[in-house]
Amino acid sequence: MAIDRGFFTVTPHDAGTIAEAAGASLHGTAGVVARDAAPLSEAVEGDLCFMNEDPGAETLARLSGAVVVTTEALLGLLPRDCAGLACPSPRLGFARAMGLMASEIDADSPPRVAAPVDGVLLGASVAIGANVVIGAGTIIGAGAVIHQGVEIGRNCRIGANAVLSHCRLSEAVHIGANSVVGGAGFGFEITADGPVALPHVGSVAIGAGSRTGAGCTIDRGTLGVTLIGTSVMIDNQVHIAHNCEIGDRAVLAAQVGLAGGAVIGEAAMLAGQAGVSSQVSIGKGAIVMGQSGVTKDVPDSTTVVGFPAEEAGKVWRERAALRRLSGASRKKEG
């Protein structure tokens, strides 16, 4: 399910009620019920989703029985047995509808200073919320805050003042001091009255043996999961946005930034201050050199450099050619 039921409750609503909340006009059957929400690429019967463009016949066929927030111009593409909700900004309408359907569990019950936990070493003033699971052998540093529903595996290390919410950690995961895991992502829709925040109702999953340094942020998914694989090494002050996926054994050096939905392949390496744009994929074993800005997909086992990042060999050859041309020009002038 795209809405993580471990952290959010979901109240099903019929299309007529959702249309009113979304500020949209209803086209189709008002009685179609949305019981979950999903990205357009995954939506099926009973899901709420939004559509900004024609996704193709295969995706449209799956929307039978769904509630789809879209534009007037795209309504005619939808199957007859789904509910179409027309509004000028489908993403904004979807966000308003999500505010109606999903609510955070125990949002009004903040974590409290924890009592002793068998097999777990707690530092001073650690606060733990309801329904938290912590495996034996785990050590949690002073001042850390663990919110409702978080799951922490065996033999983990949670640094001082770290904040964990909306996340599940496997065994032997290390989270550095002052890191925030599971916070809401940076998603919003621009309106005439200013930006409107989008609800983030997903979570974060971190695989066994992965480590983050100090001061890192890993945002939960807007819908679905932000996924960190096994044995991933993340340096200090790295930002991983909503719905990113990082493959096993990948390495991210200090101050790397990943925009929403970026995919990092297994054993890829990103050097310091590298940035990856939204929905861009870095291939398996690829290397992104320091301060590079990646704006398009990088194939497996490829090294890229610069902004916009390009294959390193090509960049070095071009620079060498420029140096030769520059040298020849100076000789002529002399």
C-alpha positions in Angstrom: 0.0 0.0 0.0 1.3 3.5 -0.9 0.0 5.0 2.3 2.0 3.3 5.2 -0.6 2.0 7.6 2.0 1.6 10.3 2.2 5.4 10.6 -1.1 6.7 9.1 -4.8 5.8 9.3 -6.8 5.9 6.1 -10.5 6.7 6.0 -12.1 5.6 2.7 -14.3 8.2 1.0 -16.6 8.2 -2.1 -15.7 10.2 -5.1 -18.4 12.8 -4.4 -16.9 13.6 -1.0 -13.4 13.7 -2.3 -14.4 16.0 -5.2 -15.7 18.5 -2.7 -12.5 18.3 -0.6 -10.3 18.7 -3.7 -12.2 21.6 -5.1 -12.9 19.6 -8.2 -16.0 18.9 -10.4 -17.1 15.3 -10.5 -17.4 13.4 -13.7 -18.6 9.8 -13.5 -20.0 7.8 -10.6 -20.1 9.6 -7.3 -20.2 6.3 -5.4 -16.8 5.0 -6.5 -14.8 4.7 -3.3 -11.1 5.4 -2.8 -9.6 3.2 -0.1 -5.9 4.0 -0.7 -3.7 6.4 -2.8 -1.0 5.6 -5.3 1.2 7.1 -8.0 -0.5 7.1 -11.4 2.0 4.4 -12.6 0.8 2.0 -9.8 -2.9 3.0 -9.3 -5.6 0.4 -9.6 -9.3 0.0 -8.6 -10.0 1.6 -5.3 -7.0 4.0 -5.4 -6.9 7.8 -5.5 -4.3 9.3 -7.9 -3.7 12.3 -10.0 -3.0 12.7 -13.8 -1.3 15.6 -15.5 -0.7 14.1 -18.9 -1.7 11.1 -21.0 0.1 8.1 -19.4 -0.6 5.7 -22.3 -3.2 3.0 -22.9 -1.8 0.4 -20.5 -1.8 2.7 -17.5 -5.3 4.1 -18.4 -6.7 0.5 -18.5 -5.6 -0.1 -14.9 -7.6 3.0 -13.7 -10.9 1.2 -14.0 -12.6 1.7 -10.6 -10.1 4.3 -9.4 -10.7 8.0 -8.4 -8.5 10.2 -10.7 -7.9 13.9 -10.2 -7.1 15.4 -13.6 -7.8 18.3 -15.9 -10.9 18.9 -18.0 -8.8 18.3 -21.1 -7.8 14.8 -20.0 -11.1 13.6 -18.7 -12.0 11.9 -22.0 -9.1 9.5 -21.7 -10.3 7.9 -18.5 -12.2 4.6 -18.4 -16.0 4.9 -18.1 -16.2 3.1 -14.8 -13.7 5.3 -12.9 -14.5 8.7 -11.2 -12.8 11.7 -12.8 -12.3 14.8 -10.7 -11.5 17.8 -12.8 -9.6 20.8 -11.5 -7.0 23.3 -12.9 -4.1 21.8 -10.7 -4.5 18.0 -10.3 -1.5 17.7 -7.9 -3.0 20.4 -5.6 -6.4 18.7 -5.8 -4.8 15.4 -4.9 -3.0 17.0 -1.9 -6.3 18.4 -0.6 -8.0 15.0 -1.0 -5.1 13.3 0.8 -5.7 15.6 3.7 -9.2 14.2 4.0 -8.2 10.5 3.7 -5.0 10.1 5.6 -4.1 11.2 9.2 -1.1 10.5 11.3 -1.4 7.9 14.1 -1.0 9.4 17.5 -0.1 12.8 16.1 -1.2 14.4 19.3 0.8 12.0 21.6 4.4 13.1 21.5 7.2 10.7 22.6 8.0 10.6 26.3 11.2 10.0 28.2 11.7 6.3 28.0 11.6 3.7 30.7 14.3 1.0 30.5 14.0 -1.5 27.6 15.2 -5.0 28.0 18.4 -5.6 26.1 18.6 -2.0 24.9 21.0 0.7 26.2 19.4 4.1 26.4 21.3 7.3 26.9 20.0 10.2 29.0 16.7 11.8 28.1 15.8 9.4 25.2 12.2 9.9 24.2 10.2 7.0 22.7 6.6 7.0 21.3 4.0 4.3 21.3 4.3 1.0 19.4 8.0 1.3 18.9 10.0 -1.9 18.4 13.7 -2.0 19.3 15.9 -5.0 18.9 18.3 -6.4 21.5 21.8 -5.0 21.5 20.8 -1.6 20.2 22.3 1.5 21.7 20.5 4.8 21.5 22.4 8.0 22.3 21.4 10.8 24.7 18.5 13.0 23.6 17.4 10.9 20.7 13.7 10.9 19.8 12.0 7.8 18.4 8.5 8.5 17.2 5.4 6.3 17.1 5.6 3.0 15.2 9.3 3.1 14.4 11.0 -0.3 14.1 14.7 -0.7 14.9 16.5 -4.0 14.5 19.0 -5.7 16.6 22.5 -4.3 17.3 21.7 -0.8 15.8 23.4 2.4 16.9 21.4 5.6 17.1 23.5 8.7 17.6 22.8 11.4 20.2 19.9 13.8 19.3 18.9 11.8 16.2 15.2 12.0 15.4 13.5 8.9 13.9 9.9 8.8 12.6 8.0 6.9 9.9 10.9 4.4 9.4 12.0 0.8 9.7 15.6 -0.1 10.3 17.0 -3.6 9.8 19.9 -5.1 11.9 23.2 -3.4 12.6 22.1 0.0 11.1 24.0 3.0 12.4 22.4 6.5 12.4 24.7 9.4 13.1 24.2 12.1 15.7 21.7 14.9 14.9 20.4 13.0 11.9 16.7 13.0 10.9 15.2 10.0 9.4 11.5 9.9 8.2 10.7 13.6 8.1 8.3 15.0 5.5 9.9 15.7 2.1 10.1 19.0 0.3 7.0 18.6 -1.9 4.6 21.5 -2.6 2.4 23.0 -5.3 2.6 26.7 -6.2 -0.6 28.6 -6.0 -1.6 32.3 -6.3 -1.6 32.4 -2.5 1.8 30.8 -2.2 3.2 27.3 -2.0 0.9 24.6 -0.5 2.7 21.6 1.1 1.9 18.1 -0.1 1.2 15.4 2.5 3.9 12.7 2.7 2.3 9.5 3.8 5.0 7.0 3.0 8.0 5.8 5.1 11.8 5.0 5.0 13.3 1.5 5.0 17.0 1.0 5.7 18.7 -2.3 5.1 21.1 -4.3 7.3 24.6 -2.9 8.0 23.9 0.5 6.4 25.4 3.6 8.1 24.8 7.3 8.0 27.2 10.0 9.4 26.2 13.0 11.5 23.7 15.5 10.4 22.0 13.5 7.6 18.4 13.8 6.5 16.4 11.0 4.9 12.9 12.0 3.9 10.0 9.6 3.9 8.1 8.9 0.7 5.3 11.1 -0.6 3.6 7.8 -1.4 5.5 4.5 -0.8 9.0 4.1 0.5 12.3 5.9 0.5 14.6 2.8 0.2 18.2 2.4 1.4 19.7 -1.0 0.7 22.1 -3.1 2.6 25.7 -2.1 3.6 25.2 1.5 2.2 27.7 4.0 3.5 26.5 7.6 3.8 28.9 10.3 5.0 28.1 13.4 7.1 25.5 16.0 6.0 24.0 14.0 3.1 20.4 14.8 2.1 18.2 12.0 0.6 14.8 13.3 -0.6 11.5 11.5 -0.7 11.1 8.2 -2.7 14.8 7.9 -3.5 16.2 4.4 -3.9 19.8 3.5 -3.0 21.2 0.1 -4.0 23.2 -2.2 -1.9 26.8 -1.2 -1.1 26.5 2.3 -2.6 28.7 5.0 -1.1 27.7 8.7 -0.7 30.4 11.1 0.4 29.8 14.3 2.5 27.2 16.9 1.3 25.8 14.7 -1.5 22.2 15.8 -2.3 19.6 13.6 -4.0 16.4 15.1 -5.3 13.0 13.3 -5.0 12.8 9.9 -6.8 16.6 9.6 -7.6 17.8 6.1 -8.0 21.4 5.1 -7.1 22.5 1.7 -8.4 24.3 -1.0 -6.5 27.9 -0.2 -5.5 27.7 3.3 -7.2 29.9 5.9 -5.6 29.1 9.6 -5.3 31.9 11.9 -4.3 31.6 15.0 -2.1 28.9 17.7 -2.9 27.6 15.8 -5.9 24.0 16.4 -6.7 21.4 14.2 -8.6 18.3 15.6 -10.1 14.8 14.3 -9.5 13.9 10.9 -11.1 17.4 10.5 -12.5 19.1 7.1 -12.2 22.8 6.4 -11.5 23.8 2.9 -12.8 25.4 0.0 -11.0 29.0 0.6 -10.2 29.0 4.2 -11.7 31.1 7.0 -10.2 30.0 10.6 -9.8 33.0 12.8 -9.2 33.0 15.6 -6.6 30.7 18.7 -7.1 29.2 17.2 -10.2 25.5 17.9 -11.1 23.8 14.9 -12.6 20.8 15.9 -14.8 20.3 12.7 -16.9 20.7 9.0 -16.4 24.2 7.6 -16.0 24.8 4.1 -17.4 26.3 1.2 -15.4 30.1 1.4 -14.6 30.4 4.9 -16.0 32.4 7.8 -14.4 30.9 11.3 -14.9 32.1 14.8 -13.9 31.1 18.4 -14.2 27.9 20.3 -14.5 25.9 19.1 -16.3 27.7 15.8 -15.6 29.2 14.1 -18.6 31.3 11.0 -19.2 34.7 11.8 -17.6 36.9 10.6 -20.5 35.0 12.8 -22.9 35.3 15.8 -20.6 39.1 15.3 -20.2 39.6 14.9 -24.0 37.7 18.2 -24.6 39.7 20.0 -22.0 42.9 18.7 -23.5 41.9 19.9 -26.9 41.0 23.3 -25.6 44.4 23.6 -23.9 46.2 22.7 -27.1 44.1 25.2 -29.1 44.9 27.9 -26.4 48.6 27.1 -26.5 48.7 27.3 -30.3 46.9 30.6 -30.2 49.4 32.1 -27.8 52.3 30.9 -29.9 50.8 32.7 -33.0 50.3 35.9 -31.0 53.9 35.7 -29.8 
